[in-house]
Amino acid sequence: MNKQLLEENKAKLLAEQKKLKQLLGHESTADSEFPGGYKPKFDEAGSEQTENASEIEQFGNDLAVTEDLSGRLHQVSAALARIENGSYGKCMVGGDEIGEDRLRAEPAAETCINHSN
């Protein structure tokens, strides 16, 4: 593993992790039922039926965004853990080295291009 690429990707991942945590903290609250998870905030703004429909629609949209951001945060945090334990850059399916081009394009990549979805 190229040490310079490793350091560059670690910096990128740390910056992305910080940004994701900020976004999730602003748009959601920690989920006590799932450690490390987040759920969107639900502000009850009105009692009229038309207001309730909009609130529920907004909550559904927020839930989808929160799930996406939370999933990405999990991927980034897992990549940082692999950097720390020395397994970063190895395919989690086949154990081969992940190509540098793939790691440059996707620093949180878990698999080589042959085993990607």
PLY file of the C-alpha trace (Angstrom):
ply
format ascii 1.0
element vertex 117
property float x
property float y
property float z
element edge 116
property int vertex1
property int vertex2
end_header
0.00 0.00 0.00
1.33 3.38 -1.04
1.95 5.29 2.22
1.20 8.66 0.62
-2.16 7.40 -0.70
-2.94 5.94 2.71
-2.31 9.30 4.41
-4.26 11.22 1.76
-7.24 8.88 2.05
-7.14 8.98 5.85
-7.34 12.78 5.72
-10.22 12.60 3.20
-12.08 10.05 5.30
-11.63 12.04 8.51
-12.92 15.19 6.80
-15.91 13.31 5.38
-16.63 11.71 8.76
-16.64 15.13 10.42
-18.96 16.57 7.78
-21.36 13.62 7.99
-21.51 13.86 11.77
-22.27 17.57 11.48
-25.03 16.94 8.93
-26.52 14.15 11.00
-26.32 16.20 14.18
-28.11 19.07 12.51
-30.83 17.03 10.84
-31.26 14.18 13.32
-30.80 12.89 16.83
-28.85 9.90 18.08
-30.94 6.74 18.09
-30.84 5.18 21.57
-32.21 1.90 20.18
-29.31 1.53 17.74
-25.92 2.69 19.07
-24.18 4.81 16.46
-27.41 5.26 14.51
-29.42 8.37 13.87
-33.07 9.17 13.34
-34.56 12.32 11.86
-36.09 14.95 14.12
-39.85 15.13 14.04
-41.13 18.55 14.96
-44.86 18.65 15.49
-45.77 21.98 13.96
-49.55 21.89 13.77
-52.71 20.06 14.54
-54.60 20.60 11.29
-55.01 17.55 9.09
-53.35 19.25 6.10
-50.40 20.24 8.29
-50.07 16.68 9.58
-49.88 15.29 6.04
-47.03 17.67 5.16
-45.21 16.91 8.39
-45.41 13.17 7.76
-44.25 13.61 4.16
-41.30 15.74 5.33
-40.45 13.19 8.03
-40.41 10.44 5.37
-38.04 12.49 3.23
-35.84 13.26 6.24
-35.80 9.58 7.19
-34.50 8.58 3.75
-31.76 11.23 3.84
-30.80 10.30 7.41
-30.53 6.62 6.48
-28.30 7.46 3.51
-26.04 9.73 5.56
-25.90 7.26 8.44
-24.99 4.42 6.07
-22.23 6.48 4.51
-20.93 7.43 7.97
-20.76 3.74 8.81
-18.75 3.04 5.62
-16.33 5.89 6.32
-15.87 4.89 9.97
-15.26 1.28 8.93
-12.58 2.41 6.44
-10.88 4.45 9.17
-10.95 1.40 11.44
-9.31 -0.66 8.67
-6.58 1.97 8.38
-5.96 1.69 12.11
-5.88 -2.12 12.18
-3.75 -2.46 9.03
-6.33 -4.12 6.79
-7.11 -1.04 4.67
-6.71 -1.60 0.94
-7.43 -5.32 1.05
-10.59 -6.72 -0.54
-12.96 -7.94 2.16
-14.22 -10.70 -0.16
-11.13 -12.11 -1.82
-8.33 -10.65 0.28
-6.48 -9.22 -2.72
-5.15 -5.68 -2.84
-7.67 -3.04 -3.92
-6.28 -1.05 -6.84
-4.94 2.41 -6.10
-7.19 3.94 -8.78
-10.24 2.51 -7.00
-9.03 3.76 -3.61
-8.40 7.22 -5.06
-11.92 7.28 -6.48
-13.56 5.73 -3.39
-11.42 5.96 -0.24
-13.98 3.89 1.72
-13.93 0.99 -0.78
-14.24 -2.39 0.93
-13.73 -4.57 -2.12
-11.67 -4.74 -5.27
-13.34 -3.85 -8.55
-13.97 -7.55 -9.32
-16.02 -7.98 -6.14
-17.86 -4.66 -6.21
-21.62 -4.69 -6.66
0 1
1 2
2 3
3 4
4 5
5 6
6 7
7 8
8 9
9 10
10 11
11 12
12 13
13 14
14 15
15 16
16 17
17 18
18 19
19 20
20 21
21 22
22 23
23 24
24 25
25 26
26 27
27 28
28 29
29 30
30 31
31 32
32 33
33 34
34 35
35 36
36 37
37 38
38 39
39 40
40 41
41 42
42 43
43 44
44 45
45 46
46 47
47 48
48 49
49 50
50 51
51 52
52 53
53 54
54 55
55 56
56 57
57 58
58 59
59 60
60 61
61 62
62 63
63 64
64 65
65 66
66 67
67 68
68 69
69 70
70 71
71 72
72 73
73 74
74 75
75 76
76 77
77 78
78 79
79 80
80 81
81 82
82 83
83 84
84 85
85 86
86 87
87 88
88 89
89 90
90 91
91 92
92 93
93 94
94 95
95 96
96 97
97 98
98 99
99 100
100 101
101 102
102 103
103 104
104 105
105 106
106 107
107 108
108 109
109 110
110 111
111 112
112 113
113 114
114 115
115 116
